[in-house]
Amino acid sequence: MFRDTSMDYLSRDEVLEIWNHNMRLTDEQLLAMDETEFRARVRERSHHTLEIQVYATAYRHQKLKPNQADYTKHLLELWEKRGLGKDLPEYRYASFLIDAAKKLVKGEDVDLTPYKPTPVTEQMEKDFFTIVKERRSVREFKDKEVPDELIDKILEAGLWAAHGCNVQSIRYVVVREKNEPGLFRGSDVPGGPVHLVILQDMRCYRANSFTPVRNQLLDAGAPDRISFWLLMR
């Protein structure tokens, strides 16, 4: 039997209280809230109330409950009332889940082969563990310009890193030392020509009350190929 173990650190009563609070939000509250938080709530609620169930059901070739997609459908109705674009990723993501749910309710299979991950070869596995095991915290840097192309690669890796409950709260600020000389002077941040500042947008984390502070720090540290980490609050 399928069971979500991601919230085992909470008691059953705590889980139910948080769940009920999230589901008790009125249409007026959802329509009035900050757009960033609303979009994060659409991602998080679609994930917890439909995505998990769709994939579990599709994998087992079972039928989905007829009303499973109702809340996600309602969120998209509110999305349209807010005048948000249907081309935005949250709307397309939720629409895909709703379409998949319609098939599963009828007992039809959902073709997930387009989303099948690339098979990991022996060489890929070797390269991965080389990167993991040889990662270093560097504190000495050359005074050499870092090209935008390399920074873009690092940021892309961070954007693709796994993120709890799909809240997508990470924000990046690129600070070039030549543009902001001495900005971090006196802190524990080592020198270097470029600093990547990783921030948490707490408007997104309000969308998921299940997530403890420790997960917020883990999320911020997901794209861990950067030379040195300093966590600040």
Secondary structure in CASP SS format (residue, H / E / C, confidence):
PFRMAT SS
TARGET T0000
AUTHOR 0000-0000-0000
METHOD secondary structure of the structure
MODEL  1
M C 1.00
F C 1.00
R C 1.00
D C 1.00
T C 1.00
S C 1.00
M C 1.00
D C 1.00
Y C 1.00
L C 1.00
S C 1.00
R H 1.00
D H 1.00
E H 1.00
V H 1.00
L H 1.00
E H 1.00
I H 1.00
W H 1.00
N H 1.00
H H 1.00
N H 1.00
M H 1.00
R C 1.00
L C 1.00
T C 1.00
D H 1.00
E H 1.00
Q H 1.00
L H 1.00
L H 1.00
A H 1.00
M C 1.00
D C 1.00
E H 1.00
T H 1.00
E H 1.00
F H 1.00
R H 1.00
A H 1.00
R H 1.00
V H 1.00
R H 1.00
E H 1.00
R H 1.00
S H 1.00
H H 1.00
H H 1.00
T H 1.00
L H 1.00
E H 1.00
I H 1.00
Q H 1.00
V H 1.00
Y H 1.00
A H 1.00
T H 1.00
A H 1.00
Y H 1.00
R C 1.00
H C 1.00
Q C 1.00
K C 1.00
L C 1.00
K C 1.00
P C 1.00
N C 1.00
Q C 1.00
A C 1.00
D H 1.00
Y H 1.00
T H 1.00
K H 1.00
H H 1.00
L H 1.00
L H 1.00
E H 1.00
L H 1.00
W H 1.00
E H 1.00
K H 1.00
R C 1.00
G C 1.00
L C 1.00
G C 1.00
K C 1.00
D C 1.00
L C 1.00
P H 1.00
E H 1.00
Y H 1.00
R H 1.00
Y H 1.00
A H 1.00
S H 1.00
F H 1.00
L H 1.00
I H 1.00
D H 1.00
A H 1.00
A H 1.00
K H 1.00
K H 1.00
L H 1.00
V H 1.00
K C 1.00
G C 1.00
E C 1.00
D C 1.00
V C 1.00
D C 1.00
L C 1.00
T H 1.00
P H 1.00
Y H 1.00
K C 1.00
P C 1.00
T C 1.00
P C 1.00
V C 1.00
T C 1.00
E H 1.00
Q H 1.00
M H 1.00
E H 1.00
K H 1.00
D H 1.00
F H 1.00
F H 1.00
T H 1.00
I H 1.00
V H 1.00
K H 1.00
E C 1.00
R C 1.00
R C 1.00
S C 1.00
V C 1.00
R C 1.00
E C 1.00
F C 1.00
K C 1.00
D C 1.00
K C 1.00
E C 1.00
V C 1.00
P C 1.00
D H 1.00
E H 1.00
L H 1.00
I H 1.00
D H 1.00
K H 1.00
I H 1.00
L H 1.00
E H 1.00
A H 1.00
G H 1.00
L H 1.00
W H 1.00
A C 1.00
A C 1.00
H C 1.00
G H 1.00
C H 1.00
N H 1.00
V C 1.00
Q C 1.00
S C 1.00
I E 1.00
R E 1.00
Y E 1.00
V E 1.00
V E 1.00
V E 1.00
R E 1.00
E C 1.00
K C 1.00
N C 1.00
E C 1.00
P C 1.00
G C 1.00
L C 1.00
F C 1.00
R C 1.00
G C 1.00
S C 1.00
D C 1.00
V C 1.00
P C 1.00
G C 1.00
G C 1.00
P C 1.00
V E 1.00
H E 1.00
L E 1.00
V E 1.00
I E 1.00
L E 1.00
Q E 1.00
D C 1.00
M H 1.00
R H 1.00
C H 1.00
Y H 1.00
R C 1.00
A C 1.00
N C 1.00
S C 1.00
F C 1.00
T C 1.00
P C 1.00
V H 1.00
R H 1.00
N H 1.00
Q H 1.00
L H 1.00
L H 1.00
D H 1.00
A H 1.00
G C 1.00
A C 1.00
P C 1.00
D C 1.00
R C 1.00
I C 1.00
S C 1.00
F C 1.00
W C 1.00
L C 1.00
L C 1.00
M C 1.00
R C 1.00
END
